Amino acid sequence: MHRLLTGALKVENITVAIADLPVSLHNTKIVQLSDFHYDGKRLSENLLEEAIAASNQAEPDLIVLTGDYVTSDPAPIYNLVQRLKHLQSRMGIYAILGNHDLYFRHSKQQIRTALTSIGIRLLWNQVAYPFGPGLALVGLADFHSAKFKPGPILKQIDSAIPRIVLSHNPDSAEVLQQWRVDLQLSGHTHGGQILLPHLGPLPAWLPTLTRTIPKSLRPFLPYARKDCRKLFQHWEWAQGLHQIAANRLYVNRGLGTYLPGRLFCPPEVTIIKLMGEPVS
């Protein structure tokens, strides 16, 4: 998408303290990329190249991809992986699927095959230990998938072991409060794409705004023809780091962009540094 509608890429650096994190994993660096929507319309080649370069410059220990590689037709995934194969990390790349990656019956397998072909491991209700037994990495099915059943997956992990959970839709954080989640990494929202100063993401205000605008003008209001509450409930979690009960959630704004574009909501590469919590 044209840079005027997307804006410049922003690299976000965050530090997250995790209880029981082995000393050997202090300062571990993870890069998160999300919501590519690679279909020739919603993500420019230049922006994708910048994001890959920013990730490699960070020299991460691990890269995680949190879904929505395509928009509807899964075929562009084959071109996307030719770009993603240039990503570099010490312990590899792990991925989950988003709602758009399940658009057609054959989408899931096609995307899995493409990602696997370049060495990316797709987690679908699975637990991995890329750093060894001291830190679990969990990849869940999409929140609105019939396969989203986190209980049996999370119960596989010893309660003393910290875990990072990849879950495309941040709304899942409400359900995941039942279990220990030291850090949930999500995407899905694109940060709301349009941020109203002092008010937050435009989609959060759509129901109110729509009622105050004449019906004849409503088709011209961005997103007005979509029910954003069906898309996402917790717009207060649309981007950034959040404490939700005992758990933490980080929401990446993604790279891809829908019309009418982004305003005060740049596309994002996230660099996450893990630290141990101080012993009291």
C-alpha positions in Angstrom: 0.0 0.0 0.0 1.2 3.5 -0.7 3.4 5.0 2.0 1.0 8.0 2.3 -1.7 5.6 3.6 0.6 3.5 5.6 3.2 5.7 7.2 6.8 5.0 8.1 7.7 1.8 9.9 8.3 2.1 13.6 10.5 -0.3 15.7 9.1 -0.7 19.2 11.5 -1.8 22.0 10.0 -3.2 25.1 11.5 -5.0 28.2 9.4 -7.6 30.0 10.2 -9.1 33.4 9.3 -12.7 33.7 9.1 -14.6 37.0 11.2 -17.8 37.2 13.1 -17.0 34.0 16.4 -18.9 34.1 19.4 -16.7 34.5 20.8 -18.0 31.2 17.8 -16.5 29.4 18.0 -13.0 30.9 18.5 -10.5 28.0 16.9 -12.9 25.5 15.7 -11.0 22.5 12.6 -11.8 20.5 11.3 -10.1 17.4 7.6 -10.1 16.7 6.1 -9.5 13.2 2.4 -9.7 12.5 -0.5 -9.1 10.1 1.3 -9.0 6.7 -1.8 -9.2 4.6 0.5 -9.9 1.7 -1.8 -9.8 -1.4 -0.3 -7.1 -3.6 -2.6 -4.4 -2.2 -2.1 -4.0 1.6 1.7 -4.3 2.1 4.3 -2.7 -0.1 7.5 -4.6 -1.0 9.5 -1.7 0.4 7.9 -1.8 3.8 8.3 -5.6 4.0 12.0 -5.2 3.1 12.4 -2.5 5.8 10.7 -4.8 8.4 13.0 -7.7 7.5 16.1 -5.5 7.7 15.0 -4.1 11.0 14.5 -7.6 12.4 17.9 -8.8 11.2 19.6 -5.6 12.6 18.2 -6.5 16.0 20.1 -9.9 15.9 17.2 -11.7 17.7 17.5 -14.9 19.5 14.0 -15.9 18.2 11.5 -14.5 15.8 7.7 -15.0 16.2 5.1 -14.4 13.5 1.6 -13.9 14.9 -0.7 -14.5 11.9 -2.6 -13.1 8.9 0.1 -13.7 6.3 -2.6 -13.3 3.5 -6.0 -11.7 3.3 -8.2 -14.2 1.6 -6.6 -16.2 -1.3 -3.7 -18.1 0.3 -1.7 -18.3 -3.0 0.4 -15.2 -2.2 2.0 -17.0 0.7 4.4 -18.6 -1.8 5.8 -15.2 -2.8 5.8 -14.0 0.8 8.0 -16.9 2.1 10.6 -16.0 -0.6 10.9 -12.7 1.3 10.7 -14.2 4.8 13.5 -16.7 4.1 15.9 -13.8 4.6 14.9 -13.4 8.3 17.7 -14.4 10.6 17.6 -15.5 14.2 19.7 -17.7 16.5 17.0 -20.2 17.6 14.8 -20.1 14.5 11.3 -18.8 13.6 8.0 -19.9 15.1 4.5 -18.9 13.7 0.8 -19.1 14.4 -2.2 -18.6 12.1 -4.6 -15.7 12.1 -8.3 -15.6 11.1 -7.4 -14.6 7.5 -5.2 -17.6 7.2 -8.3 -19.9 7.6 -10.4 -18.1 5.0 -10.8 -21.1 2.7 -10.9 -24.8 3.7 -7.5 -25.4 2.0 -5.8 -22.2 3.4 -4.4 -23.7 6.6 -2.5 -26.5 4.9 -1.3 -24.4 2.1 0.2 -21.8 4.5 1.6 -24.5 6.7 3.4 -26.1 3.7 4.8 -22.7 2.5 6.1 -21.7 5.9 7.6 -25.1 6.6 9.4 -25.0 3.3 11.7 -22.3 4.6 12.2 -23.7 8.0 9.5 -21.8 9.9 7.7 -24.0 12.5 4.0 -23.5 12.7 2.4 -24.0 16.1 -1.3 -25.0 16.1 -2.2 -25.8 19.7 1.3 -26.9 20.4 4.1 -26.3 22.9 7.7 -25.8 21.9 10.9 -25.3 23.9 13.3 -23.4 21.6 15.5 -22.3 24.5 15.3 -25.6 26.5 13.0 -26.7 29.3 13.2 -23.4 31.2 10.8 -21.4 28.9 7.8 -22.7 27.0 6.5 -21.2 23.8 2.8 -21.9 23.1 1.1 -21.4 19.8 -2.7 -21.5 19.9 -5.4 -21.9 17.2 -7.2 -18.7 16.2 -9.6 -17.4 18.9 -12.7 -17.8 16.7 -11.7 -21.2 15.4 -13.5 -24.2 16.7 -10.1 -25.5 17.6 -9.3 -22.8 20.2 -9.1 -24.9 23.3 -6.2 -23.6 25.4 -6.8 -25.5 28.6 -5.4 -28.9 27.5 -2.4 -27.2 25.9 -1.5 -25.0 28.8 -2.0 -27.8 31.3 0.8 -29.8 29.7 3.3 -27.2 31.1 4.6 -27.5 34.7 3.2 -24.5 36.6 6.7 -23.5 37.7 7.8 -23.0 34.1 7.3 -19.5 32.5 5.6 -19.4 29.2 5.1 -17.1 26.2 1.8 -17.6 24.4 1.2 -16.7 20.8 -2.5 -16.0 20.1 -3.5 -13.9 17.1 -6.6 -12.2 18.5 -5.9 -10.2 21.7 -9.5 -10.9 22.9 -8.3 -14.3 23.8 -6.5 -12.7 26.8 -9.8 -12.5 28.6 -10.2 -16.3 28.5 -6.5 -16.9 29.1 -6.7 -15.3 32.6 -7.6 -18.8 33.9 -4.0 -19.9 33.3 -0.5 -18.6 33.8 0.6 -16.5 30.8 3.8 -14.6 31.4 3.6 -12.9 28.1 0.9 -13.2 25.4 1.9 -11.9 21.9 -1.0 -10.9 19.6 -1.8 -8.9 16.5 -5.1 -8.8 14.6 -6.1 -5.2 15.4 -3.7 -3.3 13.2 -3.7 -1.0 16.3 -7.1 0.3 15.2 -5.3 1.9 12.1 -6.8 5.4 12.9 -6.1 6.8 16.4 -8.2 9.7 17.5 -6.1 12.1 19.7 -7.0 11.6 23.4 -9.7 9.1 22.5 -8.0 6.1 21.1 -8.8 3.7 18.1 -11.5 4.9 15.8 -13.3 1.5 15.7 -13.9 1.8 19.5 -16.0 4.9 18.8 -17.8 3.8 15.6 -21.1 2.8 17.3 -21.4 6.3 18.8 -20.1 8.1 15.8 -22.4 6.2 13.4 -25.5 7.2 15.4 -24.7 10.9 15.2 -24.1 10.9 11.4 -27.0 11.1 8.8 -27.6 7.7 7.1 -26.7 9.2 3.7 -23.2 10.0 4.9 -22.5 6.8 6.9 -21.1 4.9 3.9 -18.2 7.5 3.8 -17.3 6.9 7.4 -14.2 4.6 7.6 -15.2 1.1 8.7 -18.8 2.1 9.1 -20.0 -0.9 6.9 -18.2 -3.3 9.2 -19.3 -4.5 12.6 -16.1 -3.8 14.5 -17.5 -5.4 17.6 -17.7 -8.7 15.8 -14.1 -8.2 14.7 -12.8 -7.3 18.1 -14.2 -6.5 21.5 -11.4 -5.0 23.7 -10.3 -2.0 21.7 -8.6 -0.8 24.8 -6.1 -3.5 24.1 -5.6 -2.6 20.4 -1.9 -2.0 20.7 1.0 -2.0 23.2 1.6 -3.7 26.6 -1.2 -4.5 29.0 -1.5 -6.1 32.4 -4.6 -8.3 32.5 -5.0 -9.7 35.9 -1.8 -11.7 36.6 -1.0 -12.0 32.9 0.7 -9.6 30.4 -0.4 -9.0 26.8 1.5 -7.2 24.0 -0.3 -6.3 20.8 1.7 -5.6 17.7 0.1 -3.1 15.2 1.1 -5.2 12.2 2.5 -4.4 8.8 -0.4 -4.6 6.5 -3.0 -1.8 6.0 -6.6 -1.7 4.9 -8.2 1.3 3.4 -8.6 4.1 4.4 -5.1 3.7 5.8 -3.3 4.5 9.0 -3.3 7.7 11.0 -1.1 8.1 14.1 -0.8 4.3 14.0 2.4 3.3 12.2 3.2 -0.3 11.1 5.4 -2.1 13.6 8.3 -4.4 14.3 8.6 -5.3 18.0 11.8 -6.1 19.7 11.2 -7.7 23.1 13.9 -8.2 25.7 13.2 -10.7 28.5 14.4 -10.1 32.0 14.0 -12.0 35.3 11.8 -10.5 37.9 13.7 -9.2 41.0 13.6 -11.6 44.0 11.8 -9.8 46.8 
